[in-house]
Each structure stands twice: as C-alpha cells, then as structure tokens.
Amino acid sequence: MVETKKISEFQSLYLELIKSTAYNNLDGDLVASDLKELLEREVIESCILTRTSLRDLNDVLLRDLTAYHNADTLLVRVASSKKLKFQSNLAFMEWHYDTLTTHDCQDGSTVFEFWWD
C-alpha cells in the first residue's frame, strides 16, 4: 500500500475552487483530481488557480466572485528534487492548457504556470 500525504485544509479549499472552475479548455474537475493525487504522492508542494495580473485580480476575479471563480492561471510549486517526476507525470495529463511557463525560485523550487486562454 502506498502511503499518501494528508493535504492541508487550505490546500483542500483551493482544490475545491479548482474543481468548480470551467473556463474555455480548463476542466477543473479533471485538473483538481490530478493535482490531489500529485499532492498526496508529494510530487508537488502546493497549487492555486488565480488571475496573473493585478488588474485582472481587481477587475475580473473580484467582479465575478459573486457568481463564479473566474480564473485562468494555475500555479504549481514543485521542489527541485521532484521537478523531473512532475514533468514526467505532466506528459500523461490531459489539461489542454494554452501555455506553460516555468519560474525558478530562490530556494531551488520551480513554479509551473499553466494558462488557459
């Protein structure tokens, strides 16, 4: 039996937001399910779905929050020792994102930024 990590309450809330999001080709239910498995297997450290620009945070995300979670950018933090494992898992995921950008952090971890147009 594979031992799984307990996901924090805060991360669970973000997974629920991701799960309830459907935006263009973003299938929130599928992405949240994949992310939950990756969190439990400790392949990734954390994830959040948001808008990338401050203008969008003010004008779009907050405006639409009364009706739905209008977000288009998924940020996934991966420890340096798990980067290759995450990338190999990513090859099999059917997330249908438009762009993928990586950002190296000062502590050696990497943030993968997925964007859906």
C-alpha positions in Angstrom: 0.0 0.0 0.0 1.3 3.4 -1.0 1.4 5.9 1.9 -0.2 9.3 1.0 0.4 12.7 2.5 -2.5 14.5 4.2 -3.4 17.6 2.3 -3.8 20.8 4.4 -7.2 22.4 4.9 -6.2 25.5 3.0 -4.9 23.5 0.0 -8.1 21.4 0.1 -10.1 24.7 -0.3 -8.1 25.7 -3.3 -8.6 22.2 -4.8 -12.4 22.7 -4.4 -12.2 26.1 -6.2 -10.2 24.5 -9.0 -12.7 21.6 -9.2 -15.6 24.0 -9.6 -13.9 26.0 -12.4 -14.7 25.6 -16.1 -13.0 28.1 -18.3 -12.5 27.5 -22.0 -10.5 24.3 -22.2 -9.9 24.2 -18.4 -11.6 21.1 -17.0 -11.4 22.0 -13.3 -12.7 18.6 -12.1 -10.0 16.7 -14.0 -7.2 19.1 -13.1 -8.2 19.1 -9.4 -8.3 15.3 -9.4 -4.8 15.1 -10.9 -3.5 17.8 -8.5 -4.9 16.0 -5.5 -3.1 12.8 -6.5 0.1 14.7 -7.0 -0.2 16.4 -3.6 -0.9 13.1 -1.9 2.1 11.5 -3.6 4.2 14.5 -2.6 5.2 15.2 -6.2 4.1 18.8 -5.9 4.1 21.1 -2.8 1.1 23.4 -3.5 -1.1 24.8 -6.1 -3.5 27.7 -6.7 -5.8 28.9 -9.5 -5.9 32.6 -10.0 -5.5 35.5 -12.4 -2.0 36.6 -13.2 -2.2 40.3 -13.4 -3.1 42.7 -10.6 -5.5 44.4 -13.0 -7.3 41.1 -13.6 -7.4 40.4 -9.9 -9.2 43.7 -9.3 -11.3 43.9 -12.4 -12.2 40.3 -13.2 -11.7 37.9 -10.3 -13.3 40.1 -7.7 -16.0 41.3 -10.0 -17.2 37.8 -10.9 -16.6 36.2 -7.4 -20.3 36.6 -6.6 -21.2 34.2 -9.4 -18.2 32.0 -10.1 -14.4 31.7 -9.9 -13.2 33.5 -13.0 -9.5 32.3 -13.1 -7.3 31.2 -15.9 -3.9 30.6 -14.4 -2.8 27.6 -12.4 0.4 28.0 -10.4 2.0 24.7 -9.2 5.1 24.7 -6.8 7.4 21.8 -7.2 10.5 21.0 -5.1 13.8 20.8 -7.0 14.1 17.1 -6.2 10.6 16.4 -7.7 10.8 18.5 -10.9 11.6 15.7 -13.3 9.0 13.5 -11.7 6.4 16.2 -12.1 7.4 16.8 -15.7 7.1 13.0 -16.5 3.6 13.0 -14.9 2.6 16.1 -16.9 3.2 14.3 -20.1 0.2 12.0 -19.4 -2.2 14.7 -18.1 -4.8 16.0 -20.5 -5.1 19.5 -19.2 -5.4 21.2 -22.6 -3.7 24.4 -21.4 -2.6 27.1 -23.9 0.8 28.0 -22.4 3.2 26.6 -19.8 5.9 28.8 -18.3 8.4 27.9 -15.5 9.8 30.2 -12.9 12.8 29.2 -10.8 12.6 30.3 -7.2 15.4 31.3 -4.9 15.1 28.2 -2.8 15.6 25.9 -5.8 12.0 25.0 -6.3 10.1 25.7 -9.5 6.7 27.2 -10.1 4.9 25.9 -13.2 2.5 28.4 -14.6 -0.3 27.0 -16.8 -2.6 29.4 -18.6 -5.8 28.8 -20.4 -6.9 31.5 -22.9 
